[in-house]
Amino acid sequence: MLVQLAGLSKGYGGQTVFQRLDWRLTAGERIGLVGPNGAGKTTLCRILTGLEEPDEGSISRAREATVVTLKAAKFRLKSFLLRLDLHYTGRANWNDAHLRYLAKVVCPTPAQQIVFQESLRAVDEQVQRLKRLEAELADLVPAITPL
């Protein structure tokens, strides 16, 4: 799922453009919005791209959720390493040097090593998910740009 709309409503000056819209866009789908002038096509595109907010309802964007999950996974990994008194001396910005350091980490016990490896895997999974979503969104954006 790239975007999910639930109960979305939008109006201007007492005029309802659309009401209680439920919709889901998944990876690989292509869409077309067709309708007369004033039907809300451009408004919906502006809401989808974050340029405008709906009056009611919610929008779930997979990329935003993934960024939050990625930050949380990185935080859990950093916290775990600090509890083991393992400190990276450089800037922990997930660059090549930082990743090389993480690849060499050896925890005091086998159980801690397993937790470390799982935490590192969780970060990597979210990084890969973010890359996939950004590629899908890059392909999709020209398709939802209003004419």
Contact map, one row per residue, 1 for C-alpha under 8 A:
111100000000000000000001111000000000000000000000000000000000010000000000000000000000000000000000000000000000000000000000000000000000000000000000000
111100000000000000000001111000000000000000000000000000000000111000000000000000000000000000000000000000000000000000000000000000000000100010000000000
111110000000000000000001110000000000000000000001000000000011110000000000000000000000000000000000000000000000000000000000000000000000000000000000000
111111000000000000000111100000000000000000000000000000000011100000000000000000000000000000000000000000000000000000000000000000000000000000000000000
001111110000000000001111000000000000000000000000000000001111000000000000000000000000000000000000000000000000000000000000000000000000000000000000000
000111110000000000011110000000000000000000000000000000001110000000000000000000000000000000000000000000000000000000000000000000000000000000000000000
000011111000000000111100000000000000000000000000000000011100000000000000000000000000000000000000000000000000000000000000000000000000000000000000000
000011111100000001111100000000000000000000000000000001111110000000000000000000000000000000000000000000000000000000000000000000000000000000000000000
000000111110000111111000000000000000000000000000000001111000000000000000000000000000000000000000000000000000000000000000000000000000000000000000000
000000011111000111100000000000000000000000000000000001110000000000000000000000000000000000000000000000000000000000000000000000000000000000000000000
000000001111111111000000000000000000000000000000000000100000000000000000000000000000000000000000000000000000000000000000000000000000000000000000000
000000000111111110000000000000000000000000000000000000000000000000000000000000000000000000000000000000000000000000000000000000000000000000000000000
000000000011111000000000000000000000000000000000000000000000000000000000000000000000000000000000000000000000000000000000000000000000000000000000000
000000000011111100000000000000000000000000000000000000000000000000000000000000000000000000000000000000000000000000000000000000000000000000000000000
000000000011111110000000000000000000000000000000000000000000000000000000000000000000000000000000000000000000000000000000000000000000000000000000000
000000001111011111100000000000000000000000000000000000000000000000000000000000000000000000000000000000000000000000000000000000000000000000000000000
000000001111001111100000000000000000011100000000000000000000000000000000000000000000000000000000000000000000000000000000000000000000000000000000000
000000011110000111111000000000000000001100000000000000000000000000000000000000000000000000000000000000000000000000000000000000000000000000000000000
000000111100000111111000000000000000000000000000000000000000000000000000000000000000000000000000000000000000000000000000000000000000000000000000000
000001111000000001111100000000000000000000000000000000001000000000000000000000000000000000000000000000000000000000000000000000000000000000000000000
000011111000000001111110000000000000000000000000000000000000000000000000000000000000000000000000000000000000000000000000000000000000000000000000000
000111110000000000011111000000000000000000000000000000000000000000000000000000000000000000000000000000000000000000000000000000000000000000000000000
000111000000000000001111100000000000000000000000000000000000000000000000000000000000000000000000000000000000000000000000000000000000000000000000000
111110000000000000000111110000000000000000000000000000000000000000000000000000000000000000000000000000000000000000000000000000000000000000000000000
111100000000000000000011111010000000000000000000000000000000000000000000000000000000000000000000000000000000000000000000000000000000000000000000000
111000000000000000000001111110000000000000000000000000000000000000000000000000000000000000000000000000000000000000000000000000000000000000000000000
110000000000000000000000111110000000000000000000000000000000000000000000000000000000000000000000000000000000000000000000000000000000000100000000000
000000000000000000000000011111000000000000000000000000000000000000000000000000000000000000000000000000000000000000000000000000000000000100000000000
000000000000000000000000111111100000000000000000000000000000000000000000000000000000000000000000000000000000000000000000000000000000000000000000000
000000000000000000000000000111110000000000000000000000000000000000000000000000000000000000000000000000000000000000000000000000000000000000010010000
000000000000000000000000000011111000000000000000000000000000000000000000000000000000000000000000000000000000000000000000000000000000000000000011000
000000000000000000000000000001111100000000000000000000000000000000000000000000000000000000000000000000000000000000000000000000000000000000000011000
000000000000000000000000000000111110000010000000000000000000000000000000000000000000000000000000000000000000000000000000000000000000000000000000000
000000000000000000000000000000011111000010000000000000000000000000000000000000000000000000000000000000000000000000000000000000000000000000000000000
000000000000000000000000000000001111101010000000000000000000000000000000000000000000000000000000000000000000000000000000000000000000000000000000000
000000000000000000000000000000000111111000000000000000000000000000000000000000000000000000000000000000000000000000000000000000000000000000000000000
000000000000000000000000000000000011111100000000000000000000000000000000000000000000000000000000000000000000000000000000000000000000000000000000000
000000000000000010000000000000000001111110000000000000000000000000000000000000000000000000000000000000000000000000000000000000000000000000000000000
000000000000000011000000000000000011111110000000000000000000000000000000000000000000000000000000000000000000000000000000000000000000000000000000000
000000000000000011000000000000000000111111110000000000000000000000000000000000000000000000000000000000000000000000000000000000000000000000000000000
000000000000000000000000000000001110011111111000000000000000000000000000000000000000000000000000000000000000000000000000000000000000000000000000010
000000000000000000000000000000000000000111111100000000000000000000000000000000000000000000000000000000000000000000000000000000000000000000000000010
000000000000000000000000000000000000000111111110000100000000000000000000000000000000000000000000000000000000000000000000000000000000000000000000000
000000000000000000000000000000000000000111111111000000000000000000000000000000000000000000000000000000000000000000000000000000000000000000000000000
000000000000000000000000000000000000000011111111100000000000000000000000000000000000000000000000000000000000000000000000000000000000000000000001110
000000000000000000000000000000000000000001111111111100000000000000000000000000000000000000000000000000000000000000000000000000000000000000000000000
000000000000000000000000000000000000000000111111111111000000000000000000000000000000000000000000000000000000000000000000000000000000000000000000000
001000000000000000000000000000000000000000011111111000000000000000000000000000000000000000000000000000000000000000000000000000000000000000000000000
000000000000000000000000000000000000000000001111111100000000000000000000000000000000000000000000000000000000000000000000000000000000000000000000000
000000000000000000000000000000000000000000000111111110000000000000000000000000000000000000000000000000000000000000000000000000000000000000000000000
000000000000000000000000000000000000000000000111111110000000000000000000000000000000000000000000000000000000000000000000000000000000000000000000000
000000000000000000000000000000000000000000100110111111000000000000000000000000000000000000000000000000000000000000000000000000000000000000000000000
000000000000000000000000000000000000000000000010011111100000000000000000000000000000000000000000000000000000000000000000000000000000000000000000000
000000011100000000000000000000000000000000000010000111111100000000000000000000000000000000000000000000000000000000000000000000000000000000000000000
000000011110000000000000000000000000000000000000000011111000000000000000000000000000000000000000000000000000000000000000000000000000000000000000000
000000111100000000000000000000000000000000000000000001111100000000000000000000000000000000000000000000000000000000000000000000000000000000000000000
000011111000000000010000000000000000000000000000000001111110000000000000000000000000000000000000000000000000000000000000000000000000000000000000000
000011110000000000000000000000000000000000000000000001011111000000000000000000000000000000000000000000000000000000000000000000000000000000000000000
001111010000000000000000000000000000000000000000000000001111100000000000000000000000000000000000000000000000000000000000000000000000000000000000000
001110000000000000000000000000000000000000000000000000000111110010000000000000000000000000000000000000000000000000000000000000000000000000000000000
011100000000000000000000000000000000000000000000000000000011111110000000000000000000000000000000000000000000000000000000000000000000000000000000000
111000000000000000000000000000000000000000000000000000000001111111000000000000000000000000000000000000000000000000000000000000000000100000000000000
010000000000000000000000000000000000000000000000000000000000111111100000000000000000000000000000000000000000000000000000000000000100110000000000000
000000000000000000000000000000000000000000000000000000000000111111110000000000000000000000000000000000000000000000000000000000000000000000000000000
000000000000000000000000000000000000000000000000000000000001111111111000000000000000000000000000000000000000000000000000000000000000000000000000000
000000000000000000000000000000000000000000000000000000000000011111111100000000000000000000000000000000000000000000000000000001001100000000000000000
000000000000000000000000000000000000000000000000000000000000001111111110000000000000000000000000000000000000000000000000000001000100000000000000000
000000000000000000000000000000000000000000000000000000000000000111111111000000000000000000000000000000000000000000000000000000000000000000000000000
000000000000000000000000000000000000000000000000000000000000000011111111100000000000000000000000000000000000000000000000000001000000000000000000000
000000000000000000000000000000000000000000000000000000000000000001111111110000000000000000000000000000000000000000000000001001100000000000000000000
000000000000000000000000000000000000000000000000000000000000000000111111111000000000000000000000000000000000000000000000000000000000000000000000000
000000000000000000000000000000000000000000000000000000000000000000011111111100000000000000000000000000000000000000000000000000000000000000000000000
000000000000000000000000000000000000000000000000000000000000000000001111111110000000000000000000000000000000000000000010011000000000000000000000000
000000000000000000000000000000000000000000000000000000000000000000000111111111000000000000000000000000000000000000000000001000000000000000000000000
000000000000000000000000000000000000000000000000000000000000000000000011111111100000000000000000000000000000000000000000000000000000000000000000000
000000000000000000000000000000000000000000000000000000000000000000000001111111110000000000000000000000000000000000000010000000000000000000000000000
000000000000000000000000000000000000000000000000000000000000000000000000111111111000000000000000000000000000000000010011000000000000000000000000000
000000000000000000000000000000000000000000000000000000000000000000000000011111111100000000000000000000000000000000000000000000000000000000000000000
000000000000000000000000000000000000000000000000000000000000000000000000001111111110000000000000000000000000000000000000000000000000000000000000000
000000000000000000000000000000000000000000000000000000000000000000000000000111111111000000000000000000000000000000010000000000000000000000000000000
000000000000000000000000000000000000000000000000000000000000000000000000000011111111111000000000000000000000000000010000000000000000000000000000000
000000000000000000000000000000000000000000000000000000000000000000000000000001111111111000000000000000000000000000000000000000000000000000000000000
000000000000000000000000000000000000000000000000000000000000000000000000000000111111110000000000000000000000000000000000000000000000000000000000000
000000000000000000000000000000000000000000000000000000000000000000000000000000011111110000000000000000000010000000000000000000000000000000000000000
000000000000000000000000000000000000000000000000000000000000000000000000000000001111111000000000000000000000000000000000000000000000000000000000000
000000000000000000000000000000000000000000000000000000000000000000000000000000001111111100000000000000000000000000000000000000000000000000000000000
000000000000000000000000000000000000000000000000000000000000000000000000000000001100111110000000000000000000000000000000000000000000000000000000000
000000000000000000000000000000000000000000000000000000000000000000000000000000000000011111110000010010000000000000000000000000000000000000000000000
000000000000000000000000000000000000000000000000000000000000000000000000000000000000001111100000000000000000000000000000000000000000000000000000000
000000000000000000000000000000000000000000000000000000000000000000000000000000000000000111110000010000000000000000000000000000000000000000000000000
000000000000000000000000000000000000000000000000000000000000000000000000000000000000000111111000010000000000000000000000000000000000000000000000000
000000000000000000000000000000000000000000000000000000000000000000000000000000000000000101111110010000000000000000000000000000000000000000000000000
000000000000000000000000000000000000000000000000000000000000000000000000000000000000000000111110010000000000000000000000000000000000000000000000000
000000000000000000000000000000000000000000000000000000000000000000000000000000000000000000011111111000000000000000000000000000000000000000000000000
000000000000000000000000000000000000000000000000000000000000000000000000000000000000000000011111111000000000000000000000000000000000000000000000000
000000000000000000000000000000000000000000000000000000000000000000000000000000000000000000000111111100000000000000000000000000000000000000000000000
000000000000000000000000000000000000000000000000000000000000000000000000000000000000000000000111111110000000000000000000000000000000000000000000000
000000000000000000000000000000000000000000000000000000000000000000000000000000000000000101111111111111000000000000000000000000000000000000000000000
000000000000000000000000000000000000000000000000000000000000000000000000000000000000000000000111111111100000000000000000000000000000000000000000000
000000000000000000000000000000000000000000000000000000000000000000000000000000000000000000000001111111110000000000000000000000000000000000000000000
000000000000000000000000000000000000000000000000000000000000000000000000000000000000000100000000111111111000000000000000000000000000000000000000000
000000000000000000000000000000000000000000000000000000000000000000000000000000000000000000000000011111111000000000000000000000000000000000000000000
000000000000000000000000000000000000000000000000000000000000000000000000000000000000000000000000001111111000000000000000000000000000000000000000000
000000000000000000000000000000000000000000000000000000000000000000000000000000000000000000000000000111111100000000000000000000000000000000000000000
000000000000000000000000000000000000000000000000000000000000000000000000000000000000000000000000000011111110000000000000000000000000000000000000000
000000000000000000000000000000000000000000000000000000000000000000000000000000000000000000000000000000011111000010000000000000000000000000000000000
000000000000000000000000000000000000000000000000000000000000000000000000000000000001000000000000000000001111110110010000000000000000000000000000000
000000000000000000000000000000000000000000000000000000000000000000000000000000000000000000000000000000000111110110000000000000000000000000000000000
000000000000000000000000000000000000000000000000000000000000000000000000000000000000000000000000000000000011111110000000000000000000000000000000000
000000000000000000000000000000000000000000000000000000000000000000000000000000000000000000000000000000000011111111000000000000000000000000000000000
000000000000000000000000000000000000000000000000000000000000000000000000000000000000000000000000000000000000111111100000000000000000000000000000000
000000000000000000000000000000000000000000000000000000000000000000000000000000000000000000000000000000000011111111110000000000000000000000000000000
000000000000000000000000000000000000000000000000000000000000000000000000000000000000000000000000000000000111111111111000000000000000000000000000000
000000000000000000000000000000000000000000000000000000000000000000000000000000000000000000000000000000000000011111111100000000000000000000000000000
000000000000000000000000000000000000000000000000000000000000000000000000000000000000000000000000000000000000001111111110000000000000000000000000000
000000000000000000000000000000000000000000000000000000000000000000000000000010011000000000000000000000000010000111111111000000000000000000000000000
000000000000000000000000000000000000000000000000000000000000000000000000000000000000000000000000000000000000000011111111100000000000000000000000000
000000000000000000000000000000000000000000000000000000000000000000000000000000000000000000000000000000000000000001111111110000000000000000000000000
000000000000000000000000000000000000000000000000000000000000000000000000100110000000000000000000000000000000000000111111111000000000000000000000000
000000000000000000000000000000000000000000000000000000000000000000000000000010000000000000000000000000000000000000011111111100000000000000000000000
000000000000000000000000000000000000000000000000000000000000000000000000000000000000000000000000000000000000000000001111111110000000000000000000000
000000000000000000000000000000000000000000000000000000000000000000000000100000000000000000000000000000000000000000000111111111000000000000000000000
000000000000000000000000000000000000000000000000000000000000000000000100110000000000000000000000000000000000000000000011111111100000000000000000000
000000000000000000000000000000000000000000000000000000000000000000000000000000000000000000000000000000000000000000000001111111110000000000000000000
000000000000000000000000000000000000000000000000000000000000000000000000000000000000000000000000000000000000000000000000111111111000000000000000000
000000000000000000000000000000000000000000000000000000000000000001101100000000000000000000000000000000000000000000000000011111111100000000000000000
000000000000000000000000000000000000000000000000000000000000000000000100000000000000000000000000000000000000000000000000001111111110000000000000000
000000000000000000000000000000000000000000000000000000000000000000000000000000000000000000000000000000000000000000000000000111111111000000000000000
000000000000000000000000000000000000000000000000000000000000000001000000000000000000000000000000000000000000000000000000000011111111100000000000000
000000000000000000000000000000000000000000000000000000000000001001100000000000000000000000000000000000000000000000000000000001111111110000000000000
000000000000000000000000000000000000000000000000000000000000000000000000000000000000000000000000000000000000000000000000000000111111111000000000000
000000000000000000000000000000000000000000000000000000000000000000000000000000000000000000000000000000000000000000000000000000011111111100000000000
010000000000000000000000000000000000000000000000000000000000011000000000000000000000000000000000000000000000000000000000000000001111111110000000000
000000000000000000000000000000000000000000000000000000000000001000000000000000000000000000000000000000000000000000000000000000000111111111000000000
000000000000000000000000000000000000000000000000000000000000000000000000000000000000000000000000000000000000000000000000000000000011111111100000000
000000000000000000000000001100000000000000000000000000000000000000000000000000000000000000000000000000000000000000000000000000000001111111110000000
010000000000000000000000000000000000000000000000000000000000000000000000000000000000000000000000000000000000000000000000000000000000111111111000000
000000000000000000000000000000000000000000000000000000000000000000000000000000000000000000000000000000000000000000000000000000000000011111111100000
000000000000000000000000000000000000000000000000000000000000000000000000000000000000000000000000000000000000000000000000000000000000001111111110000
000000000000000000000000000001000000000000000000000000000000000000000000000000000000000000000000000000000000000000000000000000000000000111111111000
000000000000000000000000000000000000000000000000000000000000000000000000000000000000000000000000000000000000000000000000000000000000000011111111100
000000000000000000000000000000000000000000000000000000000000000000000000000000000000000000000000000000000000000000000000000000000000000001111111100
000000000000000000000000000001110000000000000000000000000000000000000000000000000000000000000000000000000000000000000000000000000000000000111111100
000000000000000000000000000000110000000000001000000000000000000000000000000000000000000000000000000000000000000000000000000000000000000000011111110
000000000000000000000000000000000000000000001000000000000000000000000000000000000000000000000000000000000000000000000000000000000000000000001111111
000000000000000000000000000000000000000011001000000000000000000000000000000000000000000000000000000000000000000000000000000000000000000000000001111
000000000000000000000000000000000000000000000000000000000000000000000000000000000000000000000000000000000000000000000000000000000000000000000000111
